[in-house]
Amino acid sequence: METGENLSEMCIVDSKTIDSIVKELEIDDIRSASIRQIGAVVRAVEARTGVEYIHFEMGVPGVPPSAVGVKAECEALQRGVASVYPIIDGIPEIKEQASRFVKAFLDADINPQGCIPTVGSMQAAFASLMLVSQLDKKRDTVLYIDPGFPVQKLQAQVIGVNVASFDIADFRGKALEAKLEEFYAKGNIGAVLYSTPNNPTWMTLTDEELEIIGRLSAKYDVLVIEDLAYMTMDFRCDMSRPFEPPFQPSVSKYTDNYILLISASKIFSYAGQRIALACISDKLFARHYDSLKERYGMARFGAAFAYAFLYSFSSGVSHSAQCAMAAMLKAACDGEYNFVGDIKEYAERTARIKEILLRNGFDVVYDTDGEEPVSDGFFFTIGYKDMPGGELLKELLYYGISGIDLATTGATRNGIRACSSNIKPHHYAMLEERLELFNKNH
């Protein structure tokens, strides 16, 4: 591998330019930088050099926002909702349609009162983690089933919650039970958090694994936080028909001690309006905790979630965005809006990108999902020979390609996370050319 002056001459972008911008942005080490920091570096390099990057670093929707949502939000603003404070735990329409939606696509039964809009799933996760941390002083740790979304661990750090984790790729199927028992038996785990389909690997938990999570979480009284940001996006089966199987696999089938996080950002391409749902099981919503009564004067979990945490965070969610979300949920449940069809092209993009990667000496790091090949979807993982993820990221930046180090997601394998959402038609030839050059120089 070439270094120094020779490297700068052979790359797409002068390494000194990138190193200078990293220093200006006060990033200690680009190899361990956050998603937003990588994005800031790449945008600055593009502005300074005029070189267009292939943006693999951030999962920004790459298809237009739901027309159903846009129309409903515009109409709501015309009606004057912008002058009216929204109800903290959600306007009636969104709560009713959210309850229908989880039945239609997850076959889960949740009372509308437990379906609460939040300012994105980020706020839902933050509120859930903070609330869990205050239920029992002995349970001061959150277990993350990794690889996962790096910011959710940052949230725990901000709150002051201890973190435990393991890479699920090594504990699929029945092996998951012994691994969870190992953590739960210590008595310090208050909640377990994971995503399915998984960000960043795109692995999807099976019903067998979800049953294990649900059963053991009930046995040890561990709250399950299930992040369904990419629900129905395992395109190996068609989950687009409301109230008909197959449904999105969910732990809600196997326990009554859960919070489901459902975001509009990816499934409805409505990321800019920052709206999601925290869907709390009926039993958990109604459960009373002495610690909450003592601290907030309200013992019920659901009441504390809305009227202590969300109230103090943001006093609710944008009124017009709630109207949009309610309309999208209703149209999907009524069979008038096939949101799954709108986002299926991510799988087509990813499949094409993987072909280019494999032709040029790269590999898919997490390439299996249990006994099957991992599906093509929104995220995927890239490796190159035995190169550590941070080094691979740094090198690819010199070739006009971005991503994030898998190590920041809790992964135990070397590589980077990539996202297909920002790929445009002209990027495929560009990617081929740059990877050919990278492979030639390494």
Secondary structure by P-SEA (a helix, b strand, c coil): ccccaaaaaaccccaaaaaaaaaaacccccccccaaaaaaaaaaaaaaccccccccccccccccccaaaaaaaaaaaaaccccccccccccaaaaaaaaaaaaaccccccccccccccccaaaaaaaaaaaaaaccccccbbbbcccccaaaaaaaaaabbbbbbbcccccccaaaaaaaaaaaacccccbbbbbcccccccccccaaaaaaaaaaaaaabbbbbccccccccccccccccccccccccccccccccbbbbbbccccccccccbbbbbcccccccccccaaaaaccccccccccccccccccccccccaaaaaaaaaaaaaaaaccccccccccaaaaaaaaaaaaaaacccccccccccccccccccccccccccccaaaaaaaaaaacbbbbbccccccccbbbbbbccccccaaaaaaaaaaaaaaaac
